[in-house]
Amino acid sequence: MTQNADPWSTEVNVPLRDVVGNRELALDVVPETLRPGALDAPVRWAHVSELRDPAPYLIGEELILTAGVNLPEDVDRYVRGLREAGVTALGFGLTPTVSETLPEPLRRACARHGLPLLVVPPRTPFLAINRAVSVALTEAGQREQRRITAAREALTRAAGGGLGELTEALADRLRSWVALVGAGDVLASAHDAPTPLPPEVRELVATVRSGSGIRSATTELAGGEVVVVQPVYPQATASHLVVTGRTRRFDSADRAILAVGAALLGLVGRAGSDAAELGAAATGLLLGQASAEGVARAVLGSGTCRLVAGAPYRRGPGEVALRPDWLRARLDTPLVEVRPGPRFVAITGPSPGDLEDLRAHGWLAAAGSPVPAERLADAVAEVDLLLERAVALGRPVLAGRGPLDFDALVAPGASREFAARALQPLLTLDRAGDRELVPTLRTWLAHHGGWEATATALGVHRNSVRHRIAQAERALDVDLADPETRMRLWFALRWATPDTHSP
């Protein structure tokens, strides 16, 4: 059994067979290195490395490409390290300058450890493989988004028919069996969900219930069936759970669809006289038949909202502070999500609760300006920036408090236009080369230009921060030592819309 906060990769990937099957690359697979299912393993990126031990610098699911320039004598240890790091496959490039044939020790080591080995012919440059994987990932991402959009529309329509119809629609979209489990009973099921649930699944359900925070868990049954257990939102973890299973692994699109289904099941299944109003408002919003203000009033009792974000303070929050129900009670809202990191994001009414109390329990929080519900998406950039400021200052930050707050004096359209124009040079560079200039500038400004503090916050070397800030200065053609320039850029980052804010 495996249990974790996020049992699926949140990044788009493609199966190894899609890369191997690209005829333009002319890759040869060494048959004896393939184990059952190896060609279905995910590839999230192709990376060239001639390091003797690249394993410490990998995150898993890569296709590693090497010409063997620094291939160590202990090839077995090299391959074992790649396998343990979660590498999907190794591509060896044949070249007249290094090796015109595949080293036999490498072949034997890959076969021994079950690491798929690809032979890259001299006419295929590594750059072509990188580009092919990038194109495949982009196309896969577009397919996933279309699938998620279609599933969201189908599920929201099914929500009007109650728990049974919604559970059936979720099972259709996931191509799996689904069961909605209450305190002790199966409330709804679809696609021949096992009744009663197998002992391993009941154990997993009990484990999720006894845990804290927003969690998911997976287990593999005899015969290779993968079962996933996930809490239903916005109900508490110990209330209702969605259990789903099938013989294929669940990818990131499945995860997104399951999250939508879990949220709708929580809304439709809420007890109380306001449940129908809340479920109808949320469903109507997703179908384009209701306003965001209507949903906000149903959930929060007000059409004006604040976006609140929080990050660990010093050593991080204790176990109790990671519980979504605890955060909901402190912030007086059911709309709370704990994310990896950890950090949380919540939508509250005009009063976001006691941020100092959150700090006492391990969270530093920032609350954005009060905005109409339909403008919540525009508030993401502001609250992200305010959270950076809160972390830098070591205290909570609440927008709109104090005589110096003048956001209300600037028209939203004008501020967004200014932000888009001011940040465009950096966004262009970030999108072209993944340089992370915008987040680096945001963190650097929040830390008052402190190199060490910025490097620590970003988890990079201070020289990397200096290099990025110099790049930003050149791209913007400004002097970042000028306090007025810093002020203008701070407000550009604060006023940026989500699509402008992130590369």
N, C-alpha and C positions, 0 to 999 in steps of 0.2 A: 504494500500500500504506500502511496505517496501523498503527502499533504503539504500544501504550500499556499501562499497568498495569491499566486497567479500561475496556475498549472499550464497555461498556454503561453506561447510567445506572442507578445503584442505587436511584433513586427511582421510585415509581409514576407513570405518566403516562397520559394518554388522547389518542387521535388528535383532531386539530383538527375532523374531520368530526362527532365526537360533540358538540362545543360548537356548531358551526354548525347541526347538525340538531336542536337543542333548540328546539321551536316556541314555548315560553313566552318565550324571549329575543327572538324575531323579528329575528335578525341577518341582514343582507344581505351577501353576498360580492361584491366588485367583480371580475367575471370576468377582466378583463385582467391582474389581479395574481396569478392562479393559474398555477403551473407544474405539470407532471406530478408527481403524488405529493404535492402540497402539503397536501391534506386528510388525508393519512395521517401528516403530521408530528406529533411528540409535543408535548403541552402539559403541563407539570408544575405550572403555577400561572398565575392571572390576577392582574395587578398594575396598579394605577392609578398613573400618573406624569405630572405636568405639567412635569417638568424639561426644559430645553432640550436636554440631552444625558444621558439616563438610562443610556446604554450602560455606563459604568464601574461601575455599581451592579448589573448584572444577571449572572446565572450561566448563562443560556441556556435555551431551550425555554419561555419565558414567552409569554403572551398579554398584550401591553401595551395598556392602555386609556387614552385621552386625550380630552379635550374641546377640545384645541388652545388652551388658555389661554395657554401660552407657546411656541407653535409658532414656531420660528425662521424667519427669512427664507430661510436656506439650507436648504430642506426636503430637497433631495437629500442633503446631508451628514447630516442627521438620520436619514433612512431608511437610508442606507448604514451608519451607525453601529449602528443596531438590527440590521441584517442581519448585520454582522460580529460582533456580540455573541451571535449564535445565537438571536435572538428568532424564535418560530414564526409569529406574526401580530400585526398592529396593529389595534386596534379604535378607531374614531373615533366619539365620541358627538355626535350632533346636539342642539343646545340653543338655545333662543331667545336666551339671554344671551351666547353666544359665536359660534356659527356654525350657521345653520339649514340649510346645504348643505355638501356635501363639498368641501373646497378642491381645485381642479383640479391645482395643483402637487403636492399630496400624492398624488393619484391617479396622476399620471404618474411620480412618483419610485418609488412602490411597484411599478408595472408594470415600470419599468426595472430595478429591483434584485430583482424576484421575491419581494417581501415581501407575503404575503396581507393584503389590507385588508378589514376588516369594518366595515359601517356600523351603528352602534347607534342605534336610534330613540329619540326623546325619552322615550317611555313606559317604556323599559327602563333602570333605574338600574344603575350599575356594580356596586353591591353585589349585585344579583341575579345578575350574571354570575360574580362571585367565589364566591357561594354555590353556583351550579350547577356550577362547575368543582370546588369542594371536595367536593360530593356525588358527582360522577362519579369523582373520584380515590379516595374512600373505597370506593365500590362496586368499582372496578377493583382496589384493593388486596385486598379480600375475595375476589374471583374469583381473583386471582393466588395467594393463600395456599391456597385450596382446590385449585387446580391443582398447586401445589408439593407439598402433602401427599399427594395421590393419586399423583403421580409418584414421590415418595420411597418409598411403600409398594410400588409396582410394581417399582421398581428393586431394592429390597432383596430382594424375592422372586426376581427374575431372577438375583441374584448367586449363588444356590445352583446355578445351571446352568452356571457358568463364564463365561469371557470372551466367547464367541460369543453366548450368550443375553443377557448383560448389555448387550453392544454393540447388539444388535437392539432390546432394550427402550428403551435410551436414544434410538436413532434414532426409534422410535415416538413417544416423548414429545416430542421436539424437532421432529418432522415434518421431518426432514432426513436426509441421509446422514451416516454416522459411520464413522470409521476410527481404530483404535488403532494408533499407529506406534511401533515399537521403535527400536533403535539403527540399523537399516537396512532393516527389513522392516515390512510391514503385518501386524500380529498378528491382527487381527480387523476385519471391516467389515460394514456393513449398509446396506440401502436403496440399492443400486447406487452405492456409493462409487467414484469413478474410480480405475482401476488401469492404469498407475501414476498417482500424483498429478500434476496439472499442474505445469509448471515454476514458476509463481508460488507455488503452495502449497508446493512443496519448498523454495523460497527462504525462505518464511515459517517453515517448520519449522526450517531451519538458523539463522535469526535468533533464534528463541526459544531454541534449544539453546545458542547462543553468548552469551546474555544472562545476567543475574544476578537473583536474587530471584524471587518468584512473579509471573509475567508472563503476559499473554494478548496475542494479536495478531490483527488482522483484515486481510483484503484483499478486494477486489471484483474478480471475474473478468469477462471479456467476457460480456455478456448479463445483467449485474446480479446474478450469484450472489455472495452474501456467504459467506466462509469464515472460520472461527474456529479458532485453534490454542491449546490450553491444556495446561499440564503435568498429569500424573496424580499424585495425591497418595496416600499419603505418600512416594512415590518422588521422587528428586531431579529437578530440572528437565531434566537432560541424558539421562534414561533413557527414559521413555515419555510420549507426547503423545497427546491426543485431538484429532482434526481433524474438524470438522463443517461442512456447507455447505447452503445453501438460497437461494431467491430473495428471501425476506423478511428484514428486519432482526431481530436477536435482542434481545428485551427483557429486563427485569430478572428476570422469572419464568423465562425460558429460561436465564438465567445461573445462577440458583439450582439449576435442575434439572441443568444441565451440571456444576455443582460437586459435587452429590451423586453423579452418575454417575462423575465423575473420581475422587472419593474411593473409591467402591466398586471401580472398576477397579483402583486402586492396591492395595487390600486383597486382592482376588481374585488379582491377578497377582503378588503378592510371592513371591519365590523363597525356599526354605529350608524346614526341617521344621516351623517354627512357623507357616507361612503359612495352613494349613488351620485351625488353632486360632484365629488372629487373625481371619480372614475369617468363620468361623462365629460367633465371639463378637460381632463388630460387627453382622453381619446379624441374629443372634438378638436383640440389644439393640433394633435398629430395629423389629423385628417384635414386640417385647414378650415374647420367649421367653427372654431372658437378662438378667442383671443388669449394671449399670454396673461393678460390682466385677469381674465376670468379664472384661470388655473391658479394664479397667485392668490386671488381672494379665497378660493376654495381651500387651498393648502395653508396659507399664512394669515388669512383674514385681512389682507391689505393688497392693493394693486401696486404698491411701491416696495421695492426689494433692495437688499444689499447683498453683494457677493462677499463672502468671507473666506479667507484662506489661512491655513496655519502650517507651521513647520516646527520640528522638535526644538526645544530650548535647552541649551547646554547638553546634558547627557541624554536627552530625549525623553519622551513621555513614558510613564509607567504603564503597566498592563491595563489598568482601569481606564486610562485616558485614550486607549486605542479602541475602545468599544464604541461602535456607532451610536448605540442607544444612550450611552453616557454623553456623547457630544450633542446628540439631539436634545437631550434634556437641558444641557448648559446653554445651547444656542436657541432653544425653543422653536425648533423646526424639524420636520421629518426629512428634509432634503439635505442630507449629509452623506458625503462619500469619503472614505479613507483610501488614499492612494499609496502606491509603493513609495518608499523613501525613508520613513512614512511622511505623508502630509495629508491634509484634509481640505476639501472644498465644500462650502455650504451656501445655500440660499436662504436668507432670513428676511423677516419683515424690516421695517425702518429701524427698529432697535435690535442690534445684533447680540445682545446679552452682555455678560460681564467678561470682557477680554482679559482683565487682570486675574480673574478666577481661573481662566484657561492657562495663563502663565504659571500660576501656582501649581498646576497639575502637569506641567511639562510642555505646554504649547505656547509658541509665540504666534499671535494671530494679527491679521490686518483686515479691516473692513472697508470696502469701497464706498463710493458716494451712493446715496439713495437714488435709484433710477426706476422708471416704469419697467414693468416686467418684460415688455417687448424689447427693451434695450439692455438686457442682462448680458447678451453676447458681447456688446461693446465695452462692458465693464471688466472683462477678463484681463486686458492689458493693464488697466489701472491697478487692480488688486494684486497682480503679480509683482508690479513695481513697488507697491506699498509693502508687500511682504518682504521684498529685498531690503527695504528701508527698515522694517521692523527687526529683521535679523541683524542688520548692521548696528542699529541703536540698542538692541537688547531689550526692547519694550514694545508693547502693542501699539499699533497705529490705526487711527480711526479717521477716515476722510470726512471732510465737511465740518470738522470741529476746530474752532478758533477763528479769529478775525482775519487771518492771512489766507484763508481758503477762498479762492476766487474762481473756481471752476464754473460756478453758475453765471459768471459774467461773460463766458465765451460760448458762442453758439456751437452745439455738437457738430454740425456739418463743417463749420470752419475749423474746429480743432482737429477733426479727423483728416481733413484735407491737408492741414499743416503737418500733421504727423506723417502721413503718407509721403509727402514731398520731402520732408527733412530726412527720413530714414531710408528712402529708396536706394541711394548708392550702397548702403550697407546690406540691405536685403538682396540686392542684385548679386553682390559678392557671396553672400551666405548661400543663396540658392545655387550658385554656379559651382561652389567649391566646398561647401560645408565648413566654413571658417568660423562660425559662431561669433561673429562680430557684434551682432545686436545683443545677445545675452551677456557677452563679456562687457560691453559698454554699460548695460543696465546695472550689472553687479558692481562695476568699477565706480560708477556715479553714486550708487547707494552706499558705498564704503568710502566716499569722499576722496577718491583717487588713490586709495591705499593699495599698493602693489601686493604686499603680503596677505592682507585681509581678503582681497579679491581672489588671489590664487588659492587660498584656503577654501573660500566659499565655492569656487568652481572645481576644486580638486585637480588643479594643474600647477605647473611650475610658474614662478613669478616672471620668468623670461618669456613664457608663452603669453602671459597677460600683457607685458610690455610690447611684444611683437604685434598682438592683435589691436591694441590701442593705437599703435603707430599706423597700422593699416587703416583703421577707422578714421584717424586724423587726416591721412592722405586722401582717402576716398571722399570725405566730406569737405575737404579743403578748408579746414578750420584749425584754430589753435585751441586745443583742449585745456590749456592752462588758463584761458580766459573764463572767469566765473559766469559771465553772461552767456557764453556759448554753452557751458555746462547746464545752466538753467534752462535754456531753450531746448536742449536735447532731452533733459529730464522730462519736460512737459510733453515733448514729442512722443517719448516712450510711454508716458502716462495716458495720452490721448489716442494711442494707436488702437486700431481695431484688430481682432484676432488674426485675420488674414494678412494684415500689415505687420503685426507684432512678431509673428513667427515665420522663419524662412521655410 
